[in-house]
């Protein structure tokens, strides 16, 4: 049963869907999983670039609780 379920999920994710002609002409279509992965990667990459300066500022402001406040900021994000 496990293999069958994986096959069904895989076929849903990787299936090629036919788009209506209007969607092709207007440039609109369904978003793919690749689009989502690229967006998620860019978001985490940008957040990683900001983490180092934020930690240094938090260290100057709250020397004993730097990582606590960093965790709070990430939790709110």
Order of alpha helices (4+ residues) and beta strands (2+ residues): alpha-alpha-alpha-alpha
